[in-house]
Amino acid sequence: MTLRIALIIGPSDRNIPVGFVEAGTVGRARLIVEKDTPAEISNGTALIGWAFHRQSSGVCEHLTAIEVDRLVSSEGAWAIKELWGNFLLFWADPEGRILLLRSPMTGPALFCFEDRDGRAIAFTDLSLARSLGFRLDQPDPERIDAWMRFPLLRGPDAELRGVRELLPGEVIALGSVRPLATSWSPWAHTRRSPARIDPEDLRNKVSRTVSAWSMRFERIQLELSGGIDSSIMAACLAGRRRPWRALTMATSDPDGDERPYARAVAERVGTPLAEWQRPPFGDPMAPLEILRARPGGFGLLGPSDRAYLQGAREFEADAIFTGTGGDNVFGYLTSAAPILDALRYAGPVEAWRAAGDLARLANDNMWRALGYSAKRLLRPPPMWPVDHSLLTRRYARDYPEHPWMADADRASPGQQVYAIKLLIAQPFLDGYDRALAMPMIAPLLSQPIIEFTLGVPSWQWGEGGQNRALARRAFRQDLPEMVIERLGKGRILSVFLPAFEAHRRRLRSYLLDGWLAGAGLLDLEAVGALFADNVRPDPVMVTRILSFADIERWARSVSGHPDVAI
């Protein structure tokens, strides 16, 4: 999110890096920020990032003395209830603790660490933390194993030894590992008897939220694929008076060419559209360009990442908007769980309809859909899929660790599936380097929208056998029919297979002689078998191998050995 800051308790003999300033103190902690960072310390409380008042959606740049009193006395609950946006709050409580709050869902990633000398730091940027005297160069094999075994699940334990990420919505004391009870939880917003939602109510909620975000930036570039999610973003920006444009990228493969849809949307909302060809895939083994506290960067897509950023800079944008998370927010569910919700809350007739909807959505038949729901009722599946393939059992665990899962029994099966799927989007909010170079905003994941959609009956999202049906109905009058009725997606899987083949020999030695192998994480025999000359791995295994390469390059880069194994 380009918010490069650090909050430090304890002495430091290092000079503040060039380009950074000491913004002030919060209790006994010093706040270091990059120049021009949106950060304000008032009444002993630091607000960093972009915050809005809940009732008016007006901009909040600092807290008044009365607001700080309410923040402190409620241990952060006031801010979670009365503010929203992408922000961090730091304050001292009456006991002298330094409390940290990360705004729900889209708050900037904040990492906490305490060394043996009693110094503690909360930071958003790994390079900054290191320049202030914290080594932070030891990848943790057990935590890396969990990241690979439970793909895309971003829990509190970062993959650097001793580092904890403050998860979205959490409130925690610096130096502690246990969140306060006032932390945000999705289960506080699921309703035991959900009421049907009028599509117009969803439209109003989304439109107002995107409009509030739109007012924070002078020039905006929207990444427009022509899918329903980014198209809804375009519809919400249509009335914007300040400059904005859309940019779409196409692959040479027809599966990845979404330009006809993007053109139709741009014409409908009346905005310029830049059409770029997606550049060739990158080197999946290239060292990281930006050091990160957690794996990210997606080496194969590096050239596309840089092209999106180049486009934004050429347009002189001061923010990039995306439809990230739209699939999850608008309920793209292929689970049988909504059938059980419908039965529980609306009766057998509605459950029968929900089964028919799932059958059409999955290209199956109703009896199999009902069978899946019965099976789920008798033997609920794991909250998160586990993938043991290509890994040893040295650090294996069968169940993931995430605070949302500990309290999931507070919700019905469909509500559980909906809420847990929201976590899939988290690694992509800051996973691309362009998100660290320029504000990259995902308005669809904003707290007011999420709290609203958590109350939608889970079976209403797929009514009529159409994914994201409620969102399509909500914006039907705002978008071209070809986009509203479009069910498929543009795919870039065609990039992955040639990339694997082009780098097959290098990838083999990179992984089998690398950091992950040396740490005892990889099943070397199974990984090696995939690289045999007579083997053509299936796309799932190719994607998994390439994800391992991303983690390998991260581990080598942060440990200071980009070209050699440990």
C-alpha positions as CSV (number, residue, x, y, z in Angstrom):
1,M,0.0,0.0,0.0
2,T,3.1,2.3,-0.2
3,L,2.8,3.2,3.5
4,R,6.4,2.8,4.6
5,I,6.5,3.3,8.3
6,A,8.0,1.8,11.5
7,L,7.0,2.2,15.2
8,I,9.9,1.4,17.6
9,I,10.2,0.9,21.3
10,G,13.8,0.8,22.6
11,P,17.1,2.4,21.7
12,S,18.6,2.5,18.2
13,D,22.0,3.6,17.2
14,R,21.1,3.7,13.5
15,N,20.4,6.9,11.7
16,I,17.0,7.4,10.1
17,P,17.3,6.4,6.4
18,V,17.3,9.0,3.7
19,G,13.8,9.9,2.6
20,F,12.3,9.1,6.1
21,V,11.5,11.4,9.0
22,E,10.6,10.9,12.7
23,A,7.0,12.0,12.7
24,G,6.7,12.1,16.5
25,T,6.0,9.8,19.4
26,V,3.1,7.6,20.5
27,G,3.6,6.9,24.2
28,R,7.1,5.6,24.6
29,A,7.4,4.6,20.9
30,R,8.9,6.6,18.0
31,L,7.1,6.8,14.7
32,I,9.3,6.8,11.5
33,V,7.6,7.5,8.2
34,E,8.5,8.0,4.6
35,K,8.1,11.6,3.5
36,D,4.7,12.4,2.0
37,T,3.1,9.4,3.8
38,P,-0.5,10.2,4.8
39,A,0.3,10.1,8.6
40,E,-0.9,12.4,11.4
41,I,-0.2,12.3,15.1
42,S,-2.8,14.2,17.1
43,N,-3.7,14.0,20.8
44,G,-1.1,11.2,21.2
45,T,-2.6,9.0,18.5
46,A,-1.2,8.2,15.1
47,L,-3.5,7.7,12.1
48,I,-1.7,6.4,9.0
49,G,-3.3,5.8,5.6
50,W,-6.8,6.6,4.4
51,A,-9.8,6.6,6.8
52,F,-13.4,7.6,6.5
53,H,-16.1,8.3,9.0
54,R,-18.7,5.5,9.0
55,Q,-21.9,7.6,9.0
56,S,-21.0,10.3,6.4
57,S,-18.1,8.5,4.5
58,G,-16.3,11.8,4.9
59,V,-12.6,11.9,5.1
60,C,-10.9,11.4,8.5
61,E,-7.4,12.7,8.6
62,H,-6.9,12.9,12.4
63,L,-8.8,12.1,15.6
64,T,-10.2,14.8,17.9
65,A,-9.5,14.7,21.7
66,I,-13.0,13.3,22.3
67,E,-12.5,10.6,19.6
68,V,-9.2,9.6,21.1
69,D,-10.8,9.2,24.6
70,R,-13.4,6.9,23.0
71,L,-10.7,5.0,21.2
72,V,-8.7,4.5,24.3
73,S,-11.5,3.6,26.6
74,S,-13.0,1.1,24.2
75,E,-9.6,-0.5,23.4
76,G,-10.1,0.2,19.7
77,A,-13.7,-0.9,19.4
78,W,-14.8,2.7,18.7
79,A,-12.6,2.9,15.6
80,I,-13.8,-0.4,14.2
81,K,-17.4,0.7,14.6
82,E,-17.0,4.4,13.6
83,L,-14.3,4.4,10.9
84,W,-13.4,2.4,7.8
85,G,-10.8,2.5,5.1
86,N,-7.2,1.4,4.6
87,F,-5.5,2.6,7.8
88,L,-3.4,1.9,10.9
89,L,-4.0,3.4,14.3
90,F,-1.4,3.6,17.1
91,W,-2.0,4.8,20.7
92,A,-0.9,4.4,24.3
93,D,-3.4,3.0,26.8
94,P,-3.5,4.0,30.6
95,E,-1.2,1.0,31.4
96,G,1.5,2.3,29.1
97,R,1.0,-0.4,26.4
98,I,1.3,0.7,22.8
99,L,-1.8,-0.5,21.0
100,L,-2.0,-1.2,17.3
101,L,-5.1,-1.4,15.1
102,R,-5.2,-2.5,11.5
103,S,-8.5,-1.6,9.7
104,P,-10.6,-4.6,8.7
105,M,-10.2,-6.5,5.4
106,T,-7.9,-4.0,3.5
107,G,-5.7,-2.4,6.1
108,P,-2.0,-2.1,5.3
109,A,0.0,-5.1,6.2
110,L,1.8,-4.5,9.5
111,F,4.4,-6.8,11.0
112,C,5.6,-7.0,14.6
113,F,8.8,-8.2,16.1
114,E,10.6,-8.1,19.5
115,D,14.3,-8.9,19.8
116,R,16.3,-10.4,22.7
117,D,17.3,-7.0,23.9
118,G,13.7,-6.0,24.5
119,R,13.4,-3.7,21.5
120,A,10.1,-4.0,19.6
121,I,9.1,-2.8,16.2
122,A,6.0,-2.6,14.1
123,F,6.7,-2.1,10.5
124,T,5.2,-2.2,7.0
125,D,8.5,-2.3,5.1
126,L,11.2,-5.0,5.6
127,S,14.0,-2.9,4.2
128,L,13.1,0.0,6.6
129,A,13.1,-2.3,9.6
130,R,16.5,-3.7,8.7
131,S,18.0,-0.2,8.2
132,L,16.8,0.6,11.8
133,G,18.9,-2.3,13.2
134,F,16.6,-5.3,13.1
135,R,18.2,-8.3,11.2
136,L,15.0,-10.1,10.2
137,D,16.8,-12.4,7.8
138,Q,15.9,-15.9,9.0
139,P,13.1,-17.7,7.1
140,D,11.1,-20.1,9.3
141,P,10.8,-23.6,7.8
142,E,7.8,-24.6,9.9
143,R,5.8,-21.5,8.9
144,I,6.9,-21.8,5.3
145,D,5.6,-25.4,5.3
146,A,2.2,-24.1,6.5
147,W,2.1,-21.5,3.7
148,M,2.7,-24.3,1.1
149,R,0.4,-26.9,2.7
150,F,-2.5,-24.5,3.1
151,P,-2.1,-22.4,-0.1
152,L,-3.1,-18.7,0.0
153,L,-4.1,-18.9,3.7
154,R,-2.4,-15.9,5.3
155,G,-2.4,-16.5,9.1
156,P,-0.8,-14.4,11.8
157,D,2.6,-16.2,11.8
158,A,4.8,-14.6,9.1
159,E,7.4,-16.8,7.3
160,L,10.2,-14.8,8.9
161,R,11.3,-16.2,12.3
162,G,9.7,-14.3,15.2
163,V,7.6,-12.0,13.0
164,R,3.8,-11.8,13.5
165,E,1.5,-10.1,11.1
166,L,-1.3,-8.0,12.6
167,L,-4.2,-9.4,10.7
168,P,-6.9,-7.1,9.2
169,G,-9.3,-5.9,12.0
170,E,-7.0,-7.0,14.8
171,V,-6.1,-4.9,17.8
172,I,-2.9,-5.9,19.6
173,A,-0.3,-4.5,22.1
174,L,3.1,-4.1,20.6
175,G,5.3,-6.9,22.0
176,S,2.3,-9.2,22.5
177,V,1.1,-12.0,20.3
178,R,-2.5,-12.2,21.6
179,P,-5.1,-9.9,19.9
180,L,-7.5,-8.1,22.1
181,A,-11.2,-9.2,22.4
182,T,-12.2,-5.9,20.6
183,S,-10.7,-7.1,17.3
184,W,-13.0,-7.3,14.3
185,S,-14.6,-10.6,13.4
186,P,-16.8,-11.6,10.4
187,W,-19.0,-13.7,12.7
188,A,-20.3,-10.5,14.4
189,H,-21.9,-9.6,11.1
190,T,-23.5,-12.9,10.0
191,R,-27.1,-13.1,10.8
192,R,-28.7,-16.3,12.2
193,S,-31.9,-15.6,10.3
194,P,-30.7,-13.8,7.2
195,A,-33.3,-11.7,5.3
196,R,-33.4,-11.5,1.5
197,I,-31.5,-8.5,0.1
198,D,-32.9,-6.1,-2.5
199,P,-30.4,-5.8,-5.3
200,E,-30.8,-2.1,-5.2
201,D,-29.5,-2.0,-1.6
202,L,-26.4,-3.8,-2.7
203,R,-25.9,-1.4,-5.6
204,N,-26.3,1.6,-3.3
205,K,-23.8,0.2,-0.7
206,V,-21.2,-0.6,-3.3
207,S,-21.6,2.7,-5.2
208,R,-21.4,4.9,-2.1
209,T,-18.3,3.1,-0.9
210,V,-16.5,3.3,-4.3
211,S,-17.5,6.9,-4.6
212,A,-16.0,7.7,-1.3
213,W,-12.7,6.1,-2.3
214,S,-12.8,7.9,-5.6
215,M,-12.8,11.3,-3.8
216,R,-9.5,10.6,-2.1
217,F,-7.4,10.6,-5.3
218,E,-6.9,13.1,-8.1
219,R,-6.2,10.7,-11.0
220,I,-7.1,7.0,-11.0
221,Q,-6.3,4.1,-13.3
222,L,-8.7,1.2,-13.1
223,E,-7.5,-2.2,-14.1
224,L,-10.4,-3.4,-16.2
225,S,-10.6,-7.0,-17.4
226,G,-14.2,-6.9,-18.6
227,G,-15.3,-9.4,-16.0
228,I,-18.2,-8.6,-13.8
229,D,-16.2,-7.4,-10.8
230,S,-13.9,-4.8,-12.4
231,S,-16.9,-3.8,-14.6
232,I,-18.9,-3.0,-11.5
233,M,-16.0,-0.8,-10.4
234,A,-16.1,1.0,-13.7
235,A,-19.9,1.6,-13.3
236,C,-19.3,3.1,-9.9
237,L,-16.7,5.5,-11.2
238,A,-18.8,6.5,-14.2
239,G,-20.0,9.8,-12.6
240,R,-16.5,10.8,-11.4
241,R,-15.6,14.4,-12.5
242,R,-11.8,14.1,-12.0
243,P,-9.6,12.3,-14.5
244,W,-9.6,8.5,-14.7
245,R,-9.1,5.9,-17.3
246,A,-9.2,2.1,-17.6
247,L,-6.4,-0.2,-18.7
248,T,-6.9,-3.7,-20.0
249,M,-4.3,-6.3,-21.0
250,A,-4.7,-9.2,-23.4
251,T,-2.6,-12.3,-24.1
252,S,-1.8,-13.6,-27.5
253,D,-3.9,-16.6,-26.6
254,P,-7.7,-16.0,-27.3
255,D,-8.4,-17.4,-23.7
256,G,-6.7,-14.3,-22.3
257,D,-8.2,-11.7,-24.6
258,E,-11.0,-9.8,-22.9
259,R,-10.8,-6.6,-24.9
260,P,-14.3,-6.9,-26.4
261,Y,-15.8,-6.9,-22.9
262,A,-13.5,-4.1,-21.7
263,R,-14.3,-2.0,-24.7
264,A,-18.1,-2.4,-24.2
265,V,-17.8,-1.4,-20.6
266,A,-15.5,1.6,-21.3
267,E,-17.9,2.9,-24.0
268,R,-20.9,2.4,-21.6
269,V,-19.4,4.4,-18.8
270,G,-17.7,6.9,-21.0
271,T,-14.1,6.6,-20.0
272,P,-10.9,6.2,-22.1
273,L,-9.5,2.7,-22.4
274,A,-5.9,1.8,-22.8
275,E,-5.3,-1.6,-24.5
276,W,-2.0,-3.2,-23.9
277,Q,-0.6,-6.6,-24.9
278,R,0.5,-8.6,-21.9
279,P,4.3,-8.9,-22.0
280,P,6.0,-12.3,-22.1
281,F,6.3,-14.2,-18.9
282,G,9.2,-13.4,-16.5
283,D,11.9,-15.4,-14.9
284,P,10.4,-17.4,-12.0
285,M,13.8,-17.6,-10.4
286,A,14.9,-13.9,-10.6
287,P,15.8,-12.4,-7.2
288,L,13.2,-10.2,-5.5
289,E,13.3,-6.6,-6.6
290,I,11.6,-5.6,-3.3
291,L,12.3,-7.3,0.0
292,R,9.1,-8.6,1.7
293,A,8.2,-9.9,5.1
294,R,6.1,-12.6,3.5
295,P,6.4,-14.4,0.2
296,G,5.1,-12.5,-2.8
297,G,6.1,-10.8,-6.0
298,F,4.9,-13.6,-8.4
299,G,8.1,-13.8,-10.5
300,L,6.3,-15.2,-13.6
301,L,4.0,-12.2,-13.8
302,G,6.7,-9.6,-13.0
303,P,6.7,-8.1,-16.5
304,S,2.9,-7.7,-16.4
305,D,3.1,-6.2,-12.9
306,R,5.7,-3.6,-14.2
307,A,3.5,-2.9,-17.3
308,Y,0.5,-2.1,-15.1
309,L,2.6,0.2,-13.0
310,Q,4.1,1.8,-16.2
311,G,0.6,2.5,-17.5
312,A,-0.4,4.1,-14.3
313,R,2.6,6.3,-14.3
314,E,2.2,7.3,-17.9
315,F,-1.3,8.4,-17.1
316,E,0.1,10.3,-14.0
317,A,-2.3,8.4,-11.8
318,D,-1.9,8.7,-8.1
319,A,-3.8,5.5,-7.4
320,I,-4.6,2.2,-9.0
321,F,-8.1,0.8,-8.5
322,T,-8.9,-2.9,-8.9
323,G,-11.8,-5.3,-8.6
324,T,-9.7,-7.6,-6.4
325,G,-11.8,-9.8,-4.2
326,G,-15.0,-9.4,-6.3
327,D,-15.4,-13.1,-6.8
328,N,-15.4,-13.6,-3.0
329,V,-17.4,-10.5,-2.1
330,F,-20.2,-11.2,-4.6
331,G,-20.5,-14.8,-3.5
332,Y,-19.0,-17.0,-6.3
333,L,-19.9,-20.2,-4.4
334,T,-19.8,-23.7,-5.8
335,S,-20.4,-25.3,-2.4
336,A,-23.5,-27.3,-1.3
337,A,-23.5,-25.3,2.0
338,P,-26.0,-22.7,0.8
339,I,-28.5,-25.6,0.3
340,L,-28.2,-26.3,4.1
341,D,-28.7,-22.7,4.9
342,A,-31.8,-22.4,2.7
343,L,-33.2,-25.5,4.5
344,R,-32.5,-24.1,7.9
345,Y,-33.7,-20.6,7.4
346,A,-36.3,-20.7,4.5
347,G,-37.6,-24.3,4.5
348,P,-37.6,-27.3,2.1
349,V,-39.0,-25.5,-0.9
350,E,-36.2,-22.9,-0.9
351,A,-33.6,-25.6,-0.3
352,W,-35.0,-27.5,-3.4
353,R,-34.5,-24.4,-5.4
354,A,-31.0,-23.8,-4.1
355,A,-30.1,-27.4,-5.1
356,G,-31.3,-26.7,-8.6
357,D,-29.3,-23.5,-8.7
358,L,-26.2,-25.3,-7.6
359,A,-26.8,-28.0,-10.2
360,R,-27.0,-25.4,-13.0
361,L,-24.0,-23.5,-11.7
362,A,-21.9,-26.6,-11.6
363,N,-23.2,-28.2,-14.8
364,D,-24.5,-31.1,-12.8
365,N,-27.9,-32.5,-11.7
366,M,-30.1,-31.7,-8.8
367,W,-29.9,-35.1,-7.2
368,R,-26.1,-35.0,-7.0
369,A,-26.4,-31.4,-5.5
370,L,-28.7,-32.7,-2.8
371,G,-26.3,-35.6,-2.2
372,Y,-23.4,-33.2,-1.8
373,S,-25.5,-31.3,0.8
374,A,-26.3,-34.4,2.7
375,K,-22.7,-35.5,2.7
376,R,-21.7,-32.1,4.0
377,L,-24.2,-32.2,6.8
378,L,-23.0,-35.7,7.9
379,R,-19.3,-35.0,7.5
380,P,-18.4,-31.3,7.2
381,P,-15.2,-30.8,5.1
382,P,-12.1,-28.9,6.4
383,M,-12.5,-25.2,6.7
384,W,-9.5,-24.8,4.3
385,P,-8.1,-27.3,1.8
386,V,-4.8,-29.0,2.6
387,D,-2.3,-30.0,-0.1
388,H,0.4,-32.4,1.1
389,S,1.7,-33.0,-2.4
390,L,5.4,-32.6,-3.0
391,L,6.1,-31.9,0.7
392,T,7.7,-34.0,3.4
393,R,6.0,-34.7,6.7
394,R,8.7,-33.0,8.7
395,Y,6.7,-30.0,9.6
396,A,3.3,-31.2,8.6
397,R,0.1,-30.2,10.3
398,D,-3.4,-31.3,9.2
399,Y,-5.3,-28.2,10.4
400,P,-4.5,-24.5,9.6
401,E,-4.3,-21.8,12.2
402,H,-6.4,-18.7,11.7
403,P,-8.5,-16.8,14.3
404,W,-11.6,-16.8,12.0
405,M,-11.6,-20.6,11.9
406,A,-11.6,-20.9,15.7
407,D,-14.9,-19.1,16.0
408,A,-16.6,-20.3,12.7
409,D,-19.2,-22.4,14.6
410,R,-20.9,-19.1,15.4
411,A,-22.2,-19.1,11.8
412,S,-24.2,-21.5,9.5
413,P,-22.5,-23.6,6.9
414,G,-23.1,-21.3,4.0
415,Q,-22.1,-18.2,6.0
416,Q,-18.9,-20.0,7.0
417,V,-18.0,-20.8,3.4
418,Y,-18.7,-17.3,2.3
419,A,-16.7,-15.6,5.0
420,I,-13.7,-18.0,4.8
421,K,-13.5,-17.5,1.1
422,L,-12.8,-13.8,1.7
423,L,-9.4,-14.8,3.0
424,I,-8.4,-15.9,-0.5
425,A,-8.0,-12.3,-1.6
426,Q,-5.7,-11.3,1.2
427,P,-2.3,-12.3,-0.4
428,F,-3.2,-10.4,-3.6
429,L,-3.7,-7.0,-1.9
430,D,0.0,-6.5,-1.5
431,G,1.3,-9.4,-3.5
432,Y,2.3,-7.5,-6.6
433,D,5.2,-5.0,-6.6
434,R,3.1,-2.3,-8.1
435,A,1.1,-2.3,-4.8
436,L,4.2,-1.3,-3.0
437,A,5.1,1.5,-5.5
438,M,1.7,3.2,-5.7
439,P,-1.6,3.1,-3.7
440,M,-3.4,0.1,-5.0
441,I,-7.0,0.2,-3.8
442,A,-9.5,-2.7,-3.7
443,P,-12.8,-0.9,-2.9
444,L,-14.9,-4.0,-3.1
445,L,-13.2,-5.4,0.0
446,S,-14.0,-2.3,2.0
447,Q,-15.4,-2.9,5.5
448,P,-18.9,-1.4,4.9
449,I,-19.4,-3.7,1.9
450,I,-18.1,-6.8,3.6
451,E,-20.3,-6.2,6.7
452,F,-23.3,-5.8,4.5
453,T,-22.6,-8.9,2.3
454,L,-22.0,-11.1,5.3
455,G,-25.7,-10.7,6.1
456,V,-26.8,-11.8,2.6
457,P,-28.5,-15.3,2.6
458,S,-25.8,-17.5,1.1
459,W,-28.2,-19.2,-1.4
460,Q,-29.2,-15.8,-2.8
461,W,-25.8,-15.3,-4.4
462,G,-26.3,-18.1,-6.9
463,E,-30.1,-17.8,-7.6
464,G,-31.0,-18.9,-11.1
465,G,-27.9,-21.0,-11.4
466,Q,-25.8,-17.9,-12.2
467,N,-22.6,-17.0,-10.2
468,R,-22.7,-13.6,-8.5
469,A,-26.3,-13.4,-9.4
470,L,-27.2,-10.7,-6.9
471,A,-24.4,-8.4,-8.1
472,R,-25.4,-8.9,-11.7
473,R,-29.0,-7.9,-10.9
474,A,-27.9,-5.0,-8.9
475,F,-25.8,-3.5,-11.8
476,R,-27.9,-4.7,-14.7
477,Q,-28.9,-1.2,-15.7
478,D,-25.4,0.1,-15.5
479,L,-23.4,-2.4,-17.7
480,P,-23.6,-3.9,-21.2
481,E,-25.7,-7.0,-21.5
482,M,-22.8,-9.0,-22.8
483,V,-20.9,-8.4,-19.5
484,I,-23.9,-9.1,-17.3
485,E,-24.5,-12.4,-19.0
486,R,-20.9,-13.4,-19.2
487,L,-20.2,-16.4,-17.0
488,G,-16.6,-17.3,-18.0
489,K,-13.3,-15.6,-17.3
490,G,-10.3,-14.7,-19.2
491,R,-7.4,-17.1,-18.4
492,I,-3.7,-16.7,-18.3
493,L,-3.0,-20.3,-17.6
494,S,-1.6,-20.5,-21.1
495,V,1.3,-18.5,-19.8
496,F,2.2,-21.0,-17.1
497,L,2.7,-24.1,-19.2
498,P,5.2,-22.6,-21.7
499,A,7.0,-21.0,-18.8
500,F,7.5,-24.3,-17.0
501,E,8.8,-25.9,-20.2
502,A,11.1,-23.0,-21.0
503,H,12.7,-23.2,-17.5
504,R,12.3,-26.9,-16.8
505,R,16.0,-27.7,-16.4
506,R,16.8,-24.6,-14.4
507,L,13.8,-25.0,-12.2
508,R,14.8,-28.6,-11.4
509,S,18.2,-27.6,-9.9
510,Y,16.8,-24.4,-8.4
511,L,14.4,-26.4,-6.3
512,L,16.3,-29.6,-5.7
513,D,19.4,-27.7,-4.6
514,G,17.7,-24.8,-3.0
515,W,16.7,-23.4,0.3
516,L,13.4,-25.3,0.6
517,A,15.2,-28.6,-0.1
518,G,18.0,-27.8,2.4
519,A,15.4,-27.0,5.1
520,G,13.8,-30.5,4.6
521,L,10.5,-29.2,3.2
522,L,10.4,-30.8,-0.2
523,D,9.8,-34.4,-1.1
524,L,12.8,-34.5,-3.4
525,E,11.9,-37.7,-5.1
526,A,8.4,-36.5,-6.0
527,V,9.6,-33.1,-7.1
528,G,12.4,-34.6,-9.2
529,A,9.9,-37.0,-10.9
530,L,8.0,-34.0,-12.3
531,F,11.1,-32.9,-14.2
532,A,11.8,-36.2,-15.9
533,D,12.1,-35.8,-19.7
534,N,9.2,-38.2,-20.4
535,V,6.8,-36.5,-17.9
536,R,4.4,-33.8,-18.8
537,P,2.9,-32.6,-15.5
538,D,-0.7,-31.6,-15.4
539,P,-1.5,-27.8,-15.0
540,V,-2.3,-28.1,-11.3
541,M,1.2,-29.5,-10.6
542,V,2.8,-26.9,-12.9
543,T,1.1,-24.2,-10.9
544,R,2.3,-25.7,-7.7
545,I,5.9,-26.0,-8.8
546,L,5.9,-22.4,-9.9
547,S,4.4,-21.3,-6.6
548,F,7.3,-23.2,-4.9
549,A,9.7,-21.2,-7.1
550,D,8.2,-18.0,-5.8
551,I,8.7,-19.1,-2.2
552,E,12.3,-20.3,-3.0
553,R,13.2,-16.9,-4.5
554,W,11.7,-15.2,-1.4
555,A,13.7,-17.4,1.0
556,R,17.0,-16.9,-0.8
557,S,16.4,-13.1,-1.1
558,V,15.5,-12.4,2.5
559,S,18.3,-14.7,3.8
560,G,20.9,-12.8,1.8
561,H,21.7,-15.7,-0.6
562,P,19.8,-15.0,-3.8
563,D,22.0,-17.2,-6.0
564,V,22.9,-20.1,-3.7
565,A,21.1,-22.5,-1.4
566,I,21.7,-22.5,2.3
